[in-house]
Amino acid sequence: MEKELNLYGPAPTEEPERQYYFIEVCKKQVEEESKRLGRPLTFCVTTFGCQMNARDSEKLTGILEQIGYQPTEEENADFVIYNTCTVRENANLKVYGHLGLLKHRKKENPHMKIALCGCMMQEPEVVKKLKESYRFVDLVFGTHNIFKFAELLAESMESGGMIVDIWKDTQEIVEELPIERKYAFKSGVNIMFGCNNFCSYCIVPYVRGRERSRKPEDIIREIEKLAADGVSEIMLLGQNVNSYGKNLDDPITFAELLRRVEQIEGIRRIRFMTSHPKDLSDELIQVMKESKKICRHLHLPVQSGSSRILKAMNRKYTKEQYLALAEKIRREIPDISLTTDIIVGFPGETDEDFAETLDVVRKVRYDNAYTFIYSKRTGTPAAAMENQVAPEDNKRRFDQLLALVQSLAKEQTARFAGTVQEVLVEEVNDHKEGYVTGRMSNNLLVHFPGDASLIGQYRNVRLEECKGFYYMGTVV
């Protein structure tokens, strides 16, 4: 990098100034390449996985646009980035499949750049495979040093070879980097990174690191800026938002953070995810109950209804404790929509254990449930457990669970029929001409007549017809 550094003097040592320095370094390179090709350079960021990844991709996009790249479809892009997920094995296989296609494209366009980042890159065997079999990839980095993207890109531009920069862990949180939001009217906001729970099936603590919370004043400042920029709905993001603030020098509860966010002028809706049942406090339930802005939706992953399996999963609650919590939430906030995650076929799960899961689903009556067949993740305790469940048993149980979840969810959804609800319009409907799609406070989708001028606006909509997991409606 010395040749480039001499153009601008020594790089600053403090963040984020250091990254803005490297943005300028990259900008000059992009301008020169663009002049050589006689057209603007383009990029495409493809996101796999959760909303945390989606927010990270907005940061990558913001940096790339500041450097001078223009967004386009993946097929035509000069720079392709995959922001990866590794929660399930299938996610890894998808990425390798995409890379296979890119190899031929790069042969035809040698100036093309390919970068891989995100959770999958934190797995040592993945990085080893990339180094051995995918040498055409230019840049590989993980979840802990995403803020260094401009610096790593500058290094990649200078070296011309594969750059791999993976950190095992970090306590560093860098604020004030460029972000390009996908939506003008709503935005995710990271309030913490990492996870301390170490559920026995989950790779996340190993790839995202230990919990570290952002300072409340930094979060508030970011949301105030978003509100000033026209954002009216925010989603607070963390692997376990209920344990937010515990590791700060001046500890603060998640409920208290929500109280402060509620005071911000211009913010009309507050969402958050994900909540761990073991940390959901009475204080949080009370804050949600009293709030005029917190959405009437709570995602509360149960994972299994069997106390025996929950113990093996290291979830730190029993079936009875979970049911008592769900009942308390329903009692205090009667109009709440509860959704959940459920894993079928965890090692050692019997038909009796599975029956307990069905029992929880019947008692809680979720508005929706995300159901998964257990996926063995190398490096987690569950991967080494005996009594892995046979695929045919998994499929049978999964089909039975899905049928029950869908049946009850349709009944839950139908309870709003005929009512008038406030809906935030999110997009023009792809399938029905002259219609738009919006979202209610409880996260249900509604399709109703309208055009693109309504996007980002709130409308009172009468819910005319329940279609299972969504409604057809008319503006009142």
MISEGU-768799 format. One line per 5 residues: number of its first residue (from 1); their letters; for each residue x, y, z of C-alpha. Coordinates in steps of 0.5 Angstrom, whole numbers. Example, Ala and Ser with C-alpha at 12.3 -4.5 7.8 and 13.67 -1.06 7.14 Angstrom:
2
1) AS) 25:-9:16 | 27:-2:14
//
This chain:
476
1) MEKEL) 0:0:0 | 6:5:1 | 5:8:-6 | -2:9:-5 | -1:12:2
6) NLYGP) 4:17:-1 | -1:20:-5 | -5:22:1 | 0:23:7 | 0:17:12
11) APTEE) -6:14:14 | -10:16:20 | -10:12:26 | -16:13:29 | -23:11:27
16) PERQY) -27:13:23 | -22:18:20 | -18:12:17 | -23:9:13 | -25:15:10
21) YFIEV) -18:16:8 | -18:9:5 | -25:11:1 | -21:17:-2 | -15:12:-4
26) CKKQV) -20:7:-7 | -24:13:-11 | -18:15:-15 | -17:8:-17 | -24:7:-19
31) EEESK) -24:14:-23 | -18:11:-27 | -21:5:-28 | -28:8:-30 | -24:12:-35
36) RLGRP) -20:7:-38 | -27:3:-39 | -30:9:-42 | -36:8:-37 | -38:8:-29
41) LTFCV) -36:2:-25 | -42:-2:-22 | -43:-7:-16 | -48:-11:-13 | -48:-14:-6
46) TTFGC) -52:-20:-5 | -55:-21:2 | -56:-28:5 | -59:-29:12 | -62:-25:18
51) QMNAR) -63:-17:18 | -56:-16:22 | -53:-18:15 | -58:-14:11 | -56:-8:16
56) DSEKL) -49:-10:14 | -50:-10:7 | -53:-3:7 | -46:-1:10 | -42:-4:5
61) TGILE) -47:-1:0 | -46:6:3 | -38:6:2 | -38:3:-5 | -43:9:-7
66) QIGYQ) -38:14:-4 | -32:10:-7 | -36:12:-14 | -39:5:-16 | -46:5:-18
71) PTEEE) -51:-1:-17 | -53:-6:-22 | -56:-13:-23 | -51:-18:-21 | -50:-21:-28
76) NADFV) -47:-14:-30 | -43:-12:-24 | -36:-10:-24 | -36:-12:-17 | -40:-17:-14
81) IYNTC) -40:-18:-6 | -44:-24:-2 | -45:-22:5 | -46:-29:7 | -50:-33:13
86) TVREN) -48:-40:16 | -54:-42:21 | -56:-47:16 | -51:-52:12 | -56:-50:6
91) ANLKV) -54:-43:6 | -46:-45:5 | -48:-49:-1 | -52:-43:-4 | -45:-39:-4
96) YGHLG) -41:-44:-7 | -46:-45:-12 | -46:-38:-14 | -38:-38:-14 | -38:-43:-19
101) LLKHR) -42:-39:-24 | -38:-33:-22 | -31:-36:-24 | -33:-37:-32 | -36:-29:-31
106) KKENP) -29:-27:-28 | -25:-31:-34 | -29:-27:-39 | -28:-20:-35 | -21:-20:-31
111) HMKIA) -22:-13:-28 | -28:-16:-25 | -28:-16:-17 | -31:-21:-12 | -31:-21:-5
116) LCGCM) -34:-25:1 | -36:-23:8 | -41:-25:13 | -41:-31:18 | -39:-36:13
121) MQEPE) -32:-33:13 | -31:-34:20 | -31:-41:20 | -24:-44:19 | -25:-49:14
126) VVKKL) -29:-45:9 | -23:-40:9 | -19:-46:8 | -23:-48:2 | -23:-42:-1
131) KESYR) -16:-41:-1 | -15:-48:-4 | -21:-48:-9 | -23:-41:-10 | -17:-37:-11
136) FVDLV) -20:-32:-16 | -24:-29:-10 | -21:-22:-9 | -23:-21:-2 | -25:-25:4
141) FGTHN) -27:-22:11 | -31:-23:17 | -36:-20:21 | -32:-17:26 | -28:-12:21
146) IFKFA) -33:-10:17 | -32:-3:18 | -25:-4:15 | -28:-5:8 | -25:1:5
151) ELLAE) -18:-1:8 | -19:-8:5 | -21:-6:-1 | -15:-1:-2 | -10:-7:0
156) SMESG) -14:-11:-5 | -13:-6:-11 | -6:-5:-10 | -4:-12:-9 | -8:-16:-15
161) GMIVD) -8:-22:-11 | -13:-25:-6 | -13:-21:1 | -16:-25:7 | -17:-21:13
166) IWKDT) -21:-25:19 | -21:-23:26 | -23:-28:31 | -26:-23:36 | -26:-16:37
171) QEIVE) -29:-11:42 | -29:-5:37 | -35:-2:35 | -34:4:30 | -39:9:29
176) ELPIE) -41:14:23 | -39:10:17 | -43:11:11 | -49:7:10 | -54:7:4
181) RKYAF) -61:5:6 | -65:0:2 | -72:4:4 | -73:11:5 | -78:11:11
186) KSGVN) -76:5:15 | -69:3:18 | -65:-3:22 | -61:0:27 | -56:-5:31
191) IMFGC) -56:-4:38 | -51:-10:40 | -47:-15:36 | -45:-22:38 | -48:-27:43
196) NNFCS) -47:-30:50 | -52:-36:50 | -48:-41:46 | -55:-45:45 | -52:-52:43
201) YCIVP) -54:-52:36 | -52:-45:34 | -46:-43:30 | -47:-35:31 | -43:-34:38
206) YVRGR) -37:-37:34 | -38:-33:28 | -41:-27:31 | -37:-27:37 | -39:-25:45
211) ERSRK) -44:-20:46 | -42:-12:46 | -47:-7:46 | -47:0:43 | -47:6:48
216) PEDII) -54:8:48 | -52:16:46 | -49:13:40 | -56:9:38 | -60:15:40
221) REIEK) -56:20:36 | -57:15:30 | -64:14:30 | -65:22:31 | -61:23:25
226) LAADG) -65:17:21 | -72:21:24 | -69:28:21 | -68:24:14 | -75:22:14
231) VSEIM) -75:15:17 | -81:14:21 | -80:6:23 | -74:3:26 | -72:-4:28
236) LLGQN) -67:-5:34 | -63:-11:32 | -59:-16:36 | -58:-23:37 | -61:-22:44
241) VNSYG) -64:-15:45 | -66:-17:52 | -59:-18:54 | -58:-11:51 | -53:-6:56
246) KNLDD) -51:-11:61 | -44:-11:59 | -43:-3:58 | -39:1:63 | -46:4:65
251) PITFA) -51:-1:65 | -58:0:62 | -64:-5:61 | -67:-6:54 | -73:-3:57
256) ELLRR) -70:3:59 | -67:4:52 | -74:3:49 | -76:9:53 | -71:13:51
261) VEQIE) -72:11:43 | -80:13:44 | -78:20:46 | -75:21:39 | -79:26:35
266) GIRRI) -81:23:28 | -81:16:30 | -88:13:29 | -86:5:30 | -81:1:34
271) RFMTS) -80:-6:32 | -74:-10:35 | -71:-17:34 | -69:-22:37 | -72:-24:44
276) HPKDL) -69:-29:48 | -75:-32:53 | -70:-33:59 | -68:-25:59 | -75:-22:57
281) SDELI) -77:-18:64 | -83:-16:67 | -80:-9:66 | -80:-10:58 | -87:-13:58
286) QVMKE) -90:-6:62 | -86:-2:57 | -89:-5:51 | -96:-5:54 | -96:3:56
291) SKKIC) -92:5:49 | -96:8:43 | -90:7:39 | -87:0:40 | -91:-5:35
296) RHLHL) -96:-10:37 | -91:-16:35 | -86:-20:39 | -82:-25:36 | -80:-30:42
301) PVQSG) -77:-37:39 | -79:-43:43 | -75:-48:39 | -78:-54:42 | -83:-56:47
306) SSRIL) -80:-61:51 | -76:-59:57 | -71:-65:56 | -70:-62:49 | -69:-55:51
311) KAMNR) -64:-57:56 | -60:-61:51 | -61:-54:47 | -58:-50:53 | -64:-46:52
316) KYTKE) -64:-44:60 | -72:-45:61 | -77:-50:61 | -83:-52:57 | -87:-49:63
321) QYLAL) -83:-43:64 | -84:-41:57 | -92:-42:57 | -92:-38:63 | -89:-32:60
326) AEKIR) -93:-33:53 | -99:-33:58 | -97:-27:62 | -95:-23:55 | -102:-25:52
331) REIPD) -106:-22:59 | -102:-16:59 | -102:-14:52 | -108:-18:49 | -107:-15:42
336) ISLTT) -100:-18:41 | -98:-22:35 | -93:-27:37 | -89:-31:33 | -83:-36:34
341) DIIVG) -78:-41:31 | -78:-48:32 | -73:-54:30 | -75:-61:29 | -71:-67:29
346) FPGET) -66:-64:34 | -61:-70:36 | -65:-75:41 | -72:-72:40 | -77:-77:40
351) DEDFA) -84:-77:38 | -86:-76:45 | -81:-70:45 | -85:-67:39 | -92:-68:42
356) ETLDV) -89:-63:47 | -88:-58:41 | -94:-59:38 | -98:-58:45 | -94:-51:46
361) VRKVR) -96:-49:39 | -104:-51:40 | -103:-47:47 | -100:-41:45 | -103:-40:38
366) YDNAY) -98:-37:34 | -99:-32:29 | -94:-35:25 | -88:-40:26 | -81:-41:22
371) TFIYS) -80:-48:22 | -74:-52:21 | -71:-59:20 | -65:-59:25 | -58:-57:21
376) KRTGT) -52:-60:24 | -47:-55:24 | -39:-57:25 | -36:-54:31 | -43:-54:35
381) PAAAM) -44:-59:41 | -50:-61:38 | -46:-64:32 | -43:-69:36 | -49:-71:40
386) ENQVA) -51:-78:39 | -58:-80:37 | -58:-76:31 | -66:-77:28 | -67:-80:22
391) PEDNK) -69:-76:16 | -76:-80:15 | -78:-78:22 | -76:-71:21 | -80:-70:15
396) RRFDQ) -86:-73:18 | -85:-69:24 | -84:-63:20 | -90:-64:15 | -94:-65:21
401) LLALV) -92:-59:25 | -93:-54:19 | -100:-56:18 | -102:-55:25 | -98:-48:25
406) QSLAK) -101:-46:18 | -108:-48:21 | -108:-44:27 | -104:-38:24 | -110:-37:19
411) EQTAR) -115:-37:25 | -110:-32:29 | -110:-28:23 | -117:-28:21 | -119:-25:28
416) FAGTV) -118:-18:25 | -123:-18:19 | -127:-12:19 | -123:-8:23 | -119:-2:21
421) QEVLV) -112:-2:22 | -106:3:21 | -102:1:15 | -95:3:13 | -94:3:5
426) EEVND) -88:-1:3 | -88:-2:-4 | -92:-3:-10 | -96:-10:-11 | -92:-14:-16
431) HKEGY) -98:-19:-17 | -104:-14:-17 | -104:-8:-22 | -106:-2:-18 | -105:-5:-11
436) VTGRM) -100:-3:-6 | -97:-7:0 | -97:-5:7 | -95:-7:14 | -99:-7:20
441) SNNLL) -96:-6:27 | -97:-13:28 | -93:-15:22 | -99:-17:18 | -98:-15:10
446) VHFPG) -104:-12:7 | -106:-11:0 | -110:-5:-2 | -111:0:-8 | -106:5:-9
451) DASLI) -100:7:-13 | -93:9:-12 | -94:16:-9 | -97:12:-2 | -90:9:-1
456) GQYRN) -87:11:6 | -94:14:8 | -99:11:13 | -106:10:12 | -112:7:15
461) VRLEE) -115:1:12 | -121:-3:13 | -119:-11:13 | -124:-14:8 | -122:-21:7
466) CKGFY) -117:-25:10 | -113:-29:5 | -109:-34:11 | -103:-30:12 | -105:-23:9
471) YMGTV) -111:-19:8 | -114:-15:2 | -117:-8:4 | -119:-2:2 | -117:5:5
476) V) -122:8:9
//
